[in-house]
Amino acid sequence: MTSIKRLRSVIQSTAHHAVSGLCYVHPHLGEKCKETGIKSIGVNLMKPGFDAELPSITKELELSTNALREKFNELLTVENIQASEIKSAYATFDFLRGRWPTSCYIEVVTSEGKKAEVAVDSSGKTAEVLHASS
């Protein structure tokens, strides 16, 4: 059974890394989104793919998103979580002011159906996740 506490640690660290200068996803992803008019895009953390269709992927964007996936998987390993325990994992970046993200939201669903989520702003400060009521 996947520990949600350990999983939250993984996604918190991944989100902080994703908006930091150590993550080379930016400015490549932001430039591509600006070029195509996309304000929000999800990056699959388990396998190559984006939640919005991008017309072409540059080599830099491919390498940097692969590195982000590798970082996520490294953090899973550190917390003793197997990739097979994860059903889905996405990092959603919002680009409201140019090529650098204004926020990163990560949502992971375990194979048991449990969900863990975290959001950080552009400086890495944890943000509150709000959901619209039904």
N, C-alpha and C positions, 0 to 999 in steps of 0.2 A: 504494500500500500504506500502510495506516494505521500511524503510529508509535505503538507501545504506550507508549513513554516520554512522548510528548506527551499521549497520551490519559490516562495516569495523572496527569499534571499537571492536566488539565482536571477529572477526577473528584475529585482531592484538594482543589482549590480550591472545587469545587461543594459537596462535603461540609462543608468548613469554613464556607462561606457558609450552608448549609442549617441549621446548628445555631446560627448567630450571631444576635444581636439585629437585624442588618441584613436578615434574611430574615423577611418578614412572614407566612410560612406558619404560624408559631407566634405566638400560641396557638390560632389558628383550627382547624388540623388536630387538635391535641390535644384541644380542647374537643369537636369532633365525634366523635373516637374514644372519649373518655370517655363521652359521651352514648350511644353505641351499643355500648359494651363491647369495643371493638377495642383490642388491645394492640400490634399491629404492622400497618403499612399501607405499601404501595408506591405511590409517585407516579411515573407515567410521565413521563419527562423529554423525550420526543419529541413527544407529543401529549396532549391532555386525557384523563385517566383515572386510576383508582386500582386497586390490586391487591386491595382488599377493597371490597365493595359498600357505598356510603354512601347512606342513604335520601334525603338531600337535600343539595345543595351550596349554601352561602350565597354571596352575592356576594363577601364578603371572602375566603373560601376559594378561590373561582374566580380572583379577581384575583391573590392571593398565589401560588398554584401556577403560574399563567401567568407571573408574574414570575420564579419559580424556573426554569421552562423557558427563558425568555428569557436568564437569566444563564448557564445551561448552554450555550445556543447561542452566546452572546457569547464564552464561553471556548473553545469549539470553533473559532470564527473566529480568535481570537487565536493559537491553536496551528496554524492552517492546516489544520484538519480539516473536511471537508465533512459536512453532516448525512447525505448519501446513503451515507457510509462507515459509518454506525451502523445496525445491525440492531435493537438494543433497548437501552434505557437506563432503569433504575429506581433511585429513591432510596427505600430502605425505612427508615421511622422506627419506633423502638420507644418506646412510652409505658408505662413501668412505674411511674412515680410522678407521675401527674397530667397536666397539659396541655402540659408542655414535654418534648421528646424526651430519652430517656436515651442514644440513639445514632442514628447515621445510617449506613447501609450503601449504597454505590452500586456497582452492577454494570452494566457496559456490554459488549455483544457487538458486534464489528465485522461488517461484511458479509462479511468473510473468515473469520468464525467464531472470531476471537481474543477472549479475555475479559480484561477489566481490572476490578479491584475494589479498594475501599478502605472502611474503616470508621473513624469517629471517635466519641468519646464526647460527652457533652453539653457539655463545655468545649472541644471541638475537637481534643483530643489523639488522635493516630492510634492505633487499636486493631489488634490482631492479628486477622486473619480466620481462623477455624478451621472446618474442614469435617469432618463425621463420616466415618469410614472405612467403606467398603462391606463 
